[in-house]
Amino acid sequence: MYDSLVELISNVGFPVAVSVYLLVRIEKKLDDLIKAFNDYTKDHN
């Protein structure tokens, strides 16, 4: 994992690598939020 991260940073630059990392992390949180919202609306209809 560490080696691939270092390679990514050296190839595309630090700002791009950080942006990709944050987008991947946020995607999981958004999926969880969408699921919670859908469950909430099903329970209250």
PyMOL Python script that loads the backbone (N, CA, C, O; Angstrom):
from pymol import cmd

cmd.read_pdbstr("""\
ATOM      1  N   MET A   1       0.830  -1.195   0.000  1.00  0.00           N
ATOM      2  CA  MET A   1       0.000   0.000   0.000  1.00  0.00           C
ATOM      3  C   MET A   1       0.868   1.250   0.000  1.00  0.00           C
ATOM      4  O   MET A   1       0.628   2.174  -0.777  1.00  0.00           O
ATOM      5  N   TYR A   2       1.867   1.284   0.860  1.00  0.00           N
ATOM      6  CA  TYR A   2       2.731   2.462   0.965  1.00  0.00           C
ATOM      7  C   TYR A   2       3.503   2.695  -0.328  1.00  0.00           C
ATOM      8  O   TYR A   2       3.651   3.835  -0.769  1.00  0.00           O
ATOM      9  N   ASP A   3       3.992   1.620  -0.935  1.00  0.00           N
ATOM     10  CA  ASP A   3       4.758   1.757  -2.179  1.00  0.00           C
ATOM     11  C   ASP A   3       3.895   2.321  -3.304  1.00  0.00           C
ATOM     12  O   ASP A   3       4.346   3.172  -4.070  1.00  0.00           O
ATOM     13  N   SER A   4       2.661   1.849  -3.402  1.00  0.00           N
ATOM     14  CA  SER A   4       1.786   2.356  -4.460  1.00  0.00           C
ATOM     15  C   SER A   4       1.415   3.815  -4.214  1.00  0.00           C
ATOM     16  O   SER A   4       1.249   4.582  -5.163  1.00  0.00           O
ATOM     17  N   LEU A   5       1.286   4.199  -2.951  1.00  0.00           N
ATOM     18  CA  LEU A   5       0.993   5.598  -2.625  1.00  0.00           C
ATOM     19  C   LEU A   5       2.156   6.502  -3.015  1.00  0.00           C
ATOM     20  O   LEU A   5       1.950   7.574  -3.585  1.00  0.00           O
ATOM     21  N   VAL A   6       3.364   6.075  -2.711  1.00  0.00           N
ATOM     22  CA  VAL A   6       4.554   6.856  -3.078  1.00  0.00           C
ATOM     23  C   VAL A   6       4.674   6.962  -4.592  1.00  0.00           C
ATOM     24  O   VAL A   6       5.019   8.020  -5.118  1.00  0.00           O
ATOM     25  N   GLU A   7       4.392   5.871  -5.292  1.00  0.00           N
ATOM     26  CA  GLU A   7       4.457   5.892  -6.756  1.00  0.00           C
ATOM     27  C   GLU A   7       3.407   6.833  -7.334  1.00  0.00           C
ATOM     28  O   GLU A   7       3.689   7.566  -8.282  1.00  0.00           O
ATOM     29  N   LEU A   8       2.204   6.821  -6.774  1.00  0.00           N
ATOM     30  CA  LEU A   8       1.143   7.716  -7.233  1.00  0.00           C
ATOM     31  C   LEU A   8       1.548   9.172  -7.050  1.00  0.00           C
ATOM     32  O   LEU A   8       1.370   9.986  -7.956  1.00  0.00           O
ATOM     33  N   ILE A   9       2.087   9.498  -5.891  1.00  0.00           N
ATOM     34  CA  ILE A   9       2.504  10.875  -5.622  1.00  0.00           C
ATOM     35  C   ILE A   9       3.613  11.303  -6.580  1.00  0.00           C
ATOM     36  O   ILE A   9       3.598  12.425  -7.084  1.00  0.00           O
ATOM     37  N   SER A  10       4.560  10.426  -6.829  1.00  0.00           N
ATOM     38  CA  SER A  10       5.668  10.796  -7.721  1.00  0.00           C
ATOM     39  C   SER A  10       5.213  10.938  -9.166  1.00  0.00           C
ATOM     40  O   SER A  10       5.793  11.716  -9.922  1.00  0.00           O
ATOM     41  N   ASN A  11       4.184  10.196  -9.558  1.00  0.00           N
ATOM     42  CA  ASN A  11       3.717  10.256 -10.944  1.00  0.00           C
ATOM     43  C   ASN A  11       2.792  11.438 -11.211  1.00  0.00           C
ATOM     44  O   ASN A  11       2.919  12.091 -12.247  1.00  0.00           O
ATOM     45  N   VAL A  12       1.878  11.721 -10.314  1.00  0.00           N
ATOM     46  CA  VAL A  12       0.854  12.738 -10.597  1.00  0.00           C
ATOM     47  C   VAL A  12       0.974  13.982  -9.738  1.00  0.00           C
ATOM     48  O   VAL A  12       0.349  14.997 -10.045  1.00  0.00           O
ATOM     49  N   GLY A  13       1.735  13.935  -8.704  1.00  0.00           N
ATOM     50  CA  GLY A  13       1.873  15.099  -7.844  1.00  0.00           C
ATOM     51  C   GLY A  13       1.053  14.964  -6.582  1.00  0.00           C
ATOM     52  O   GLY A  13       0.052  14.249  -6.533  1.00  0.00           O
ATOM     53  N   PHE A  14       1.500  15.660  -5.578  1.00  0.00           N
ATOM     54  CA  PHE A  14       0.876  15.557  -4.261  1.00  0.00           C
ATOM     55  C   PHE A  14      -0.582  16.017  -4.239  1.00  0.00           C
ATOM     56  O   PHE A  14      -1.417  15.305  -3.682  1.00  0.00           O
ATOM     57  N   PRO A  15      -0.933  17.179  -4.821  1.00  0.00           N
ATOM     58  CA  PRO A  15      -2.340  17.615  -4.756  1.00  0.00           C
ATOM     59  C   PRO A  15      -3.308  16.631  -5.407  1.00  0.00           C
ATOM     60  O   PRO A  15      -4.404  16.407  -4.892  1.00  0.00           O
ATOM     61  N   VAL A  16      -2.914  16.048  -6.523  1.00  0.00           N
ATOM     62  CA  VAL A  16      -3.781  15.086  -7.204  1.00  0.00           C
ATOM     63  C   VAL A  16      -3.922  13.823  -6.367  1.00  0.00           C
ATOM     64  O   VAL A  16      -5.019  13.275  -6.253  1.00  0.00           O
ATOM     65  N   ALA A  17      -2.833  13.361  -5.785  1.00  0.00           N
ATOM     66  CA  ALA A  17      -2.880  12.158  -4.954  1.00  0.00           C
ATOM     67  C   ALA A  17      -3.780  12.365  -3.743  1.00  0.00           C
ATOM     68  O   ALA A  17      -4.550  11.473  -3.387  1.00  0.00           O
ATOM     69  N   VAL A  18      -3.692  13.527  -3.108  1.00  0.00           N
ATOM     70  CA  VAL A  18      -4.547  13.819  -1.950  1.00  0.00           C
ATOM     71  C   VAL A  18      -6.004  13.901  -2.382  1.00  0.00           C
ATOM     72  O   VAL A  18      -6.881  13.404  -1.675  1.00  0.00           O
ATOM     73  N   SER A  19      -6.277  14.512  -3.515  1.00  0.00           N
ATOM     74  CA  SER A  19      -7.651  14.613  -4.016  1.00  0.00           C
ATOM     75  C   SER A  19      -8.256  13.241  -4.278  1.00  0.00           C
ATOM     76  O   SER A  19      -9.404  12.988  -3.914  1.00  0.00           O
ATOM     77  N   VAL A  20      -7.495  12.363  -4.902  1.00  0.00           N
ATOM     78  CA  VAL A  20      -7.978  11.005  -5.173  1.00  0.00           C
ATOM     79  C   VAL A  20      -8.254  10.276  -3.868  1.00  0.00           C
ATOM     80  O   VAL A  20      -9.283   9.614  -3.729  1.00  0.00           O
ATOM     81  N   TYR A  21      -7.351  10.391  -2.922  1.00  0.00           N
ATOM     82  CA  TYR A  21      -7.522   9.736  -1.621  1.00  0.00           C
ATOM     83  C   TYR A  21      -8.797  10.218  -0.934  1.00  0.00           C
ATOM     84  O   TYR A  21      -9.571   9.409  -0.422  1.00  0.00           O
ATOM     85  N   LEU A  22      -9.017  11.525  -0.919  1.00  0.00           N
ATOM     86  CA  LEU A  22     -10.205  12.065  -0.258  1.00  0.00           C
ATOM     87  C   LEU A  22     -11.485  11.663  -0.978  1.00  0.00           C
ATOM     88  O   LEU A  22     -12.489  11.371  -0.328  1.00  0.00           O
ATOM     89  N   LEU A  23     -11.467  11.643  -2.297  1.00  0.00           N
ATOM     90  CA  LEU A  23     -12.658  11.232  -3.039  1.00  0.00           C
ATOM     91  C   LEU A  23     -13.024   9.783  -2.764  1.00  0.00           C
ATOM     92  O   LEU A  23     -14.204   9.454  -2.646  1.00  0.00           O
ATOM     93  N   VAL A  24     -12.038   8.925  -2.661  1.00  0.00           N
ATOM     94  CA  VAL A  24     -12.301   7.516  -2.367  1.00  0.00           C
ATOM     95  C   VAL A  24     -12.890   7.371  -0.968  1.00  0.00           C
ATOM     96  O   VAL A  24     -13.820   6.590  -0.769  1.00  0.00           O
ATOM     97  N   ARG A  25     -12.367   8.105  -0.012  1.00  0.00           N
ATOM     98  CA  ARG A  25     -12.885   8.027   1.359  1.00  0.00           C
ATOM     99  C   ARG A  25     -14.295   8.584   1.457  1.00  0.00           C
ATOM    100  O   ARG A  25     -15.140   8.017   2.150  1.00  0.00           O
ATOM    101  N   ILE A  26     -14.558   9.686   0.774  1.00  0.00           N
ATOM    102  CA  ILE A  26     -15.871  10.324   0.838  1.00  0.00           C
ATOM    103  C   ILE A  26     -16.929   9.456   0.163  1.00  0.00           C
ATOM    104  O   ILE A  26     -18.088   9.455   0.580  1.00  0.00           O
ATOM    105  N   GLU A  27     -16.538   8.717  -0.876  1.00  0.00           N
ATOM    106  CA  GLU A  27     -17.495   7.877  -1.592  1.00  0.00           C
ATOM    107  C   GLU A  27     -18.172   6.875  -0.654  1.00  0.00           C
ATOM    108  O   GLU A  27     -19.387   6.689  -0.723  1.00  0.00           O
ATOM    109  N   LYS A  28     -17.411   6.240   0.207  1.00  0.00           N
ATOM    110  CA  LYS A  28     -17.964   5.266   1.158  1.00  0.00           C
ATOM    111  C   LYS A  28     -18.937   5.945   2.116  1.00  0.00           C
ATOM    112  O   LYS A  28     -20.002   5.403   2.411  1.00  0.00           O
ATOM    113  N   LYS A  29     -18.577   7.117   2.595  1.00  0.00           N
ATOM    114  CA  LYS A  29     -19.444   7.833   3.526  1.00  0.00           C
ATOM    115  C   LYS A  29     -20.745   8.260   2.842  1.00  0.00           C
ATOM    116  O   LYS A  29     -21.812   8.214   3.454  1.00  0.00           O
ATOM    117  N   LEU A  30     -20.659   8.672   1.579  1.00  0.00           N
ATOM    118  CA  LEU A  30     -21.860   9.051   0.845  1.00  0.00           C
ATOM    119  C   LEU A  30     -22.773   7.851   0.623  1.00  0.00           C
ATOM    120  O   LEU A  30     -23.993   7.979   0.724  1.00  0.00           O
ATOM    121  N   ASP A  31     -22.202   6.695   0.325  1.00  0.00           N
ATOM    122  CA  ASP A  31     -23.007   5.484   0.164  1.00  0.00           C
ATOM    123  C   ASP A  31     -23.748   5.150   1.451  1.00  0.00           C
ATOM    124  O   ASP A  31     -24.923   4.784   1.414  1.00  0.00           O
ATOM    125  N   ASP A  32     -23.071   5.274   2.587  1.00  0.00           N
ATOM    126  CA  ASP A  32     -23.706   5.017   3.877  1.00  0.00           C
ATOM    127  C   ASP A  32     -24.823   6.023   4.150  1.00  0.00           C
ATOM    128  O   ASP A  32     -25.879   5.655   4.666  1.00  0.00           O
ATOM    129  N   LEU A  33     -24.595   7.285   3.808  1.00  0.00           N
ATOM    130  CA  LEU A  33     -25.600   8.325   4.021  1.00  0.00           C
ATOM    131  C   LEU A  33     -26.828   8.094   3.147  1.00  0.00           C
ATOM    132  O   LEU A  33     -27.957   8.264   3.607  1.00  0.00           O
ATOM    133  N   ILE A  34     -26.618   7.712   1.904  1.00  0.00           N
ATOM    134  CA  ILE A  34     -27.734   7.429   1.000  1.00  0.00           C
ATOM    135  C   ILE A  34     -28.544   6.246   1.508  1.00  0.00           C
ATOM    136  O   ILE A  34     -29.775   6.275   1.470  1.00  0.00           O
ATOM    137  N   LYS A  35     -27.871   5.213   1.980  1.00  0.00           N
ATOM    138  CA  LYS A  35     -28.573   4.050   2.521  1.00  0.00           C
ATOM    139  C   LYS A  35     -29.388   4.430   3.748  1.00  0.00           C
ATOM    140  O   LYS A  35     -30.533   4.000   3.885  1.00  0.00           O
ATOM    141  N   ALA A  36     -28.820   5.224   4.637  1.00  0.00           N
ATOM    142  CA  ALA A  36     -29.538   5.655   5.838  1.00  0.00           C
ATOM    143  C   ALA A  36     -30.752   6.494   5.459  1.00  0.00           C
ATOM    144  O   ALA A  36     -31.820   6.334   6.050  1.00  0.00           O
ATOM    145  N   PHE A  37     -30.607   7.377   4.495  1.00  0.00           N
ATOM    146  CA  PHE A  37     -31.722   8.206   4.052  1.00  0.00           C
ATOM    147  C   PHE A  37     -32.830   7.355   3.446  1.00  0.00           C
ATOM    148  O   PHE A  37     -34.008   7.574   3.729  1.00  0.00           O
ATOM    149  N   ASN A  38     -32.457   6.384   2.612  1.00  0.00           N
ATOM    150  CA  ASN A  38     -33.457   5.504   2.009  1.00  0.00           C
ATOM    151  C   ASN A  38     -34.173   4.670   3.066  1.00  0.00           C
ATOM    152  O   ASN A  38     -35.388   4.490   2.987  1.00  0.00           O
ATOM    153  N   ASP A  39     -33.445   4.161   4.044  1.00  0.00           N
ATOM    154  CA  ASP A  39     -34.065   3.406   5.127  1.00  0.00           C
ATOM    155  C   ASP A  39     -35.026   4.281   5.924  1.00  0.00           C
ATOM    156  O   ASP A  39     -36.106   3.832   6.308  1.00  0.00           O
ATOM    157  N   TYR A  40     -34.638   5.518   6.170  1.00  0.00           N
ATOM    158  CA  TYR A  40     -35.477   6.450   6.926  1.00  0.00           C
ATOM    159  C   TYR A  40     -36.774   6.736   6.177  1.00  0.00           C
ATOM    160  O   TYR A  40     -37.850   6.735   6.774  1.00  0.00           O
ATOM    161  N   THR A  41     -36.673   6.982   4.868  1.00  0.00           N
ATOM    162  CA  THR A  41     -37.879   7.305   4.110  1.00  0.00           C
ATOM    163  C   THR A  41     -38.802   6.094   3.991  1.00  0.00           C
ATOM    164  O   THR A  41     -40.022   6.258   3.965  1.00  0.00           O
ATOM    165  N   LYS A  42     -38.250   4.890   3.919  1.00  0.00           N
ATOM    166  CA  LYS A  42     -39.092   3.695   3.872  1.00  0.00           C
ATOM    167  C   LYS A  42     -39.850   3.512   5.184  1.00  0.00           C
ATOM    168  O   LYS A  42     -41.012   3.106   5.180  1.00  0.00           O
ATOM    169  N   ASP A  43     -39.197   3.810   6.301  1.00  0.00           N
ATOM    170  CA  ASP A  43     -39.822   3.642   7.608  1.00  0.00           C
ATOM    171  C   ASP A  43     -40.895   4.682   7.883  1.00  0.00           C
ATOM    172  O   ASP A  43     -41.795   4.435   8.686  1.00  0.00           O
ATOM    173  N   HIS A  44     -40.821   5.832   7.239  1.00  0.00           N
ATOM    174  CA  HIS A  44     -41.741   6.923   7.546  1.00  0.00           C
ATOM    175  C   HIS A  44     -42.759   7.170   6.442  1.00  0.00           C
ATOM    176  O   HIS A  44     -43.338   8.255   6.373  1.00  0.00           O
ATOM    177  N   ASN A  45     -42.983   6.205   5.594  1.00  0.00           N
ATOM    178  CA  ASN A  45     -44.020   6.331   4.557  1.00  0.00           C
ATOM    179  C   ASN A  45     -45.111   5.332   4.780  1.00  0.00           C
ATOM    180  O   ASN A  45     -46.071   5.285   4.010  1.00  0.00           O
TER     181      ASN A  45
END
""", "prot")
cmd.dss("prot")
cmd.show_as("cartoon", "prot")
cmd.util.cbc("prot")
cmd.orient("prot")
